[in-house]
């Protein structure tokens, strides 16, 4: 009887049922929802976890892809956008860094940076630097942060400086993954 009771409890927990008997989202989905909230970052140029068209890379015109933003929290005071490559051979490579973007921003046009303050990427530029993997397929992360304040950082700050300034002020985060290979 004890073994049967344990199995029933385990099945109940795995099914994600609440105390009212209603089915709930799985534990993984709940964790992702809490972490990511309802904010979404997408692109009409490529699907999440899909391949980034060459146009937006160093092999093409090296312009930023169009992006759409949804579900920014009402209490957000600013947004920050970071694009990086965690697969780079010498560690994560920063491609695009911008903060103090208006929380009312819903689209970022192709080849244009949103209004905000630009940080210095690992190319030593303040502008977007597209994917340019030395070889193989790399994953590029476009990360959007909703913040509870405007940040007091000067233009040209690094991603590390941005992350330090954002600490304790992130309301929600959305991530769009894109791949590119040579």
PECOR-V412934 format. One record per backbone hydrogen bond with DSSP energy under -0.5 kcal/mol. NH is the residue of the N-H (numbers start at 1). CO is the residue of the C=O. Records with the same first field share a line. If there is no record, write none. Layout:
NH=CO + CO
//
This chain:
5=1
6=2
7=3
8=4
9=5
10=6
11=7
12=8
13=9
14=10
15=11
16=12 + 13
17=12
18=22
21=18
24=16
30=26
31=27
32=28
33=29
34=30
35=31
36=32
37=33
39=36
40=70
42=68
43=46
46=43
49=177
50=47 + 177
52=179
56=53
57=54
58=131
60=57
61=55
62=55 + 57
63=55
67=108
68=42
69=106
70=40
76=73
77=147
78=147
79=101
80=145
81=98
82=143
83=96
84=141
85=93
86=84 + 139
87=139
88=85
91=88
93=85
94=92
95=83
96=83
98=81
99=117
101=79
105=102
108=67
111=64
112=109
117=99
119=97
120=157
121=125
122=94
124=121
129=95
131=56
138=180
140=178
141=84
142=140 + 176
143=82 + 141
144=142 + 174
145=80
146=172
147=78 + 145
148=169
153=151
156=118
157=154
162=158
163=159
164=160
165=161
166=162
167=163
169=166
171=146 + 169
172=146
173=35
174=144
176=142
178=140
179=50
180=138
182=136
//
